[in-house]
Amino acid sequence: MKLCIAGKNNIAVDCLHYSLSFISKKDICVVLNKTDSLKNTWQKSLGFHAQLLGIKILELEDVQNIKEITFLSLEFDRIIKPEQFKTTKLYNIHFSFLPEYKGMYTSLLPILHGKSYSGVTLHLIDKGIDTGNIIDQVSFNIKNMNCNDLYFNYLKYGTMLVCSHVKELIHGIPNSGKQPVLNSSYYSKTSFDFSLKEINPKQTAHQIFLFTLALNFRVYQLPTFKGNKINKCKLTAIKSNLKPGTIIKQNSESIEIASIDYNVKLYIDYYDKLLDCCKNDDFLTARSIINYIVDLNDYDKNGWTPLIVACYNGSLKVTKLLLNAGAN
């Protein structure tokens, strides 16, 4: 056995397929995350594709006893302890430009902190948390990206980085260097409370803008304001002269509120309401909100799009409406 891919989602599956272009199935195994249902949802299932391809699915304890195997962690859900392995060829892709943002919430915190860039890092696994020597990394601009955008860029660049080095990882020992001490940061699971999704107007307009971007990952959550899910925030040049949180104007599309310094427009999300229209074949309501729908083809956590839901429920009128609005 030459290679083990441990992890989940598109990056693990795409790297598995790439690896099969130069080594045989019998030389590859996978270790699944505990949450892998063996079904594709809004992302690919490593377990599903391993079964489809005839790749061995092993337990972590089995892989720990294989000498000289290359172990590649790609969004794996368990902490790797090198001393428990018979191989030293242990590697990880971390979704940040190390040494910044070790640990958790790397799709949220760089945005919330107003960073202009992030990146992906291929590094050795040691006893620390994302502290291993760096083999290679890629940085990219994240200005105006929301959490969802940043995560999918991590997948894109992370996959590219793995595929450019995986042969070297299997057949040789890659060059690497220690992580810098300066600008190093770490964030644990307690670094952000996801139950606090309500937009706090007692901030500057820019802080509200960043918070809205950082929480905007529809599969998991959206920010809220007074019972409304919000999918976008627009800065205005209007100086706030009322108490922060005061509603200046509101219509079906957006809510304009005062902040500490400038007014902001918060755009109301109608995605859930559209799904209800699909289920209930409510054409009139769907027509009234269709122009406010963003990301019409976005998948939900089950891998469904509004159009698929509409077709599944036999909602002919709503299906036609979605088609006319540009759904593919």
N, C-alpha and C positions, 0 to 999 in steps of 0.2 A: 504494500500500500504506500503510494507516494504522496498523496494529497488528501487532506481533510478540510472541507469547507463547513464551518460551524456558524449558524446564524439564520437570517431570514430575509424576506423581501426581495425586491428586484435585483439588488446588488449581488446577493448570494446566488440567485438563480442565473443571472447573466454571466457571472464569473464562472459558474459551473459549466455552462454551455461553452464558454470560451476555452476552458481548460480541456474539454473533450476534443478540441481541435488538434491537440498535440500529445495527449496521453490517453490510454485506453480506460474503459469503464472499470475494469478490474483493479485499476490503480488508484481509484478515487472513492472516497466515502464522504458522507455528510453526517453532521450532528444537528438535530433540529432544536429550535427554541421551544420552550414549554408551551407556548401559545400557538404553535403551528397546528392548524386544523386539517392539514392535507388538502385544503381547498384554496383556490385562487379567489381573492376578494378584490379590494382596491389595489392590492399589490400581488405579485406572484408568490405562491407558496413553495418553499424549498422542498418540503416533503412531497408535495404533489408532483413536482418536476423530477425529483429523484426516483419516485416510483415509476413515472412515465418513461424515464430513460434507463431504468434497470440499475440504478446506483444504490450501493449498500447504505442503509441507514443504521448507524451505530449509536451506542450510548457514549457519553463523554468518557466514562471510566474505561471503556474498551479502547478508545483511541489513546488514552494516556499510557497504555502499555505497549504501544507500537513504536519501535526504534526507528529513528531517522525520518519519520513522516513529517511533512510540512503541514503545520496546523495554521489555518487562516481564519481569523475571527472577523466576521462581517455582520455587524449588528447582533452579535451573540448576547444572550441574556444572562450569562453567568460569568463571575469573576474567575479568571484563569490563574491558577497557582503553578508557576513553572516547576517547582520542586516535585509536583505530582506526576510530571511527564518524563518519559524516557528519552524524548527528543528535546533538543534545544531550539529547534526551528519553529518558533512560535511568533506569529505576526498578527497585527491588528490594523484595521482601517479605522481611524478616529475622525469623526465629523467636526473638525475645527482645524485652524492653522496653529498647531502646537508651537510653543508651550502655552498658548492662550486657550482658555475654556476646556481644561481637563474636566472629566466628569459628565454631568447631566445637562440636558436642555440646551444643546448647542444649536438647535434650530430657532430658539426663542431669544436667548440672552444676548447674543451679539446684536440683534435687531433692537431689543429693548434698551441696550446700552448705546445705541447710536453709532455702532461701528460701520465703517465704510467697506470693509472687506471681511471675508472669512475664507475657509479653505478646507482641504482634506489632507490627512497625514497618514502615511504608511510607516509603521514603527514596530520595533521589536516589543514583545511582551515581557515585562519584568515583574517584580513583586509589587510595584507601585500601581497607582491608578493613572493610566495613560502617561507614564513617565519614561517609557523605554526609548532607546536610541532611535533617532529618526533616519529612515532609509530614503524617503522622498516625500515631497508634499507639493500641493498646487493651491494657489490662492486665486480668488475671484471677487469681483465687485458685487456687493449686496445692496447697494443703494436702492431704496424704495421697494425691495423685495419684502413680501410677507413671509410668515413662518412656513407655509406650504411651499412657496417658491424656493426658499432656501433649502428645505429638506430635499426637494427633487433635484436641486443642483448638487447637493452632497452625493446623492445617488449617481448622478451622471459623472461627476469628476472622480468619485471614489471608484467606480467601475473602471474608468479609463486608467486610473493609477494602478489598480490591481492587475489589469490585463497587460500593462506595459512592464510589469515586474515579475509576474507569477512564474515564468520559466526560470528566471534567475533564482527565485526563492526555492524552487524545487531542486534545481540542479547545482546550485552553488551557495556561496555565503555572500550576501550583499554588503556593500559598504554602508556604514551608518555613522552617525555622529551624535554626541550627547545633546540633550535639549538645553537651550539657554536658560540661565537663571532669571534674567530680566524679562519682564512682561508675562511671566508665568502666572496662570490663574486656575482655580479649581472651584467647581460648584457641585454641591451634593443634591440629593433628592429634596432636601428641605429648603433649597435656595429659592424656590418659587412655589406659591400656593395656587394651584389651578382652580380652586373653588372661588377665588377672587377674580372673576371675569368682568365685574361691573366697572365701567370706565369712571375714574375719579376725576371730576371736573376741576378739582382744586390743584391743578397742575398747569404748566404752560401748554400752549397749543401744540408745540412740538413734542412734548412728552406724551400728550394724548395721541398724537399721530403715531408715534413709535409704539405705544402700547397696543393700538389697534392693529398695526402691522404684525406685531409680535404674537398676538393671540389668534391671528387669522389662519386657522388650519381646520377647515370645515369638518374633516373626518373626526377630529377630536373635540374642537371647541371653536366658538366665535366669541369676541367680546360682546358685552351687552350694555344697554343704557335704558333704564326705566322700563324693563320688560321686553325691549326690542333687541334682537340679535343685530349686530352691526358688521358689515362686510368691508367697509371702506371709510376712511376719514380724509377730509379735504381741508387744508389750511386756507384761511382767508386773510385778507389784509385789513380786516375791520377790527379796530382796537376794542377790546371788551370794556364796557363801562358799567356793567351790571354784575351782580353776585355770580361767582363761578357756578355753573350748572343751570343758570337761568336759560329757559328755552326762548330764543329770539324769534324763531319761526319754525313751523313744522308742516310738512305735507306728506303725501303718500310715499314720496321717494326718500326724504331725508329730514333730519332734525338739526337745526343750527343752534348751538349753545355757546354761552360765554365761558371763557376759561380765565386763568390768571392774567393772561395778556391779550390774546387775540381770539376771536370767534372761530369755531370749527364747525364743519358740516359732517354729520354722521349719517351714513347711508344705510337704510334699513334692509335687512336680508329677508327675502321672501322664498327662499329655497324650500324650506319645510312646508310652507303654504302651497307651493306648487305641487309638491309630492301629494299633499292631501287632495288637491284638485284632480290629479291623475287618478288617485284611488277612487274618488267619488264621481268622476266624470263631470266635474263642475267647470263647464266651459266658460261661463260668464265671469267667474272669479279669476280663472286662469288668464283670460284675455285682459282683465283689468290690471294684472300684475306682471305680465310677461315682459314688459319693457324695463322692469326693475330687476330682472333676474340677471345675475352675473355668473360666469362659469357654468353655462347651461349644460355642458357635457361632463361636469365634475362627477366623479364616482363618490358614493357614500361608503360607509364602512363595510357594507356587504358587496361592494363592487357593482352596484346598480346606478344607472343614470335615470333622470326623470323620464326620458324617452322610453327606455326599456320598461320602467314601471308602468308608464301609460299603456304601452302595447300589451304588457302582461295582464293588465286589468281590463283590457278591451275598451279603453277610453278613446274611441275613434276621433272625436272632436278635438280633445286635448292633444292627441298625437299629431294631428294635422297642424294644430297651432304651433307646436314645438318644431315641427319640420319647417314651417314657414318662417320661424324665428331663427333658423340656421342650425338646428341640431343635426349632427351627422349620424 
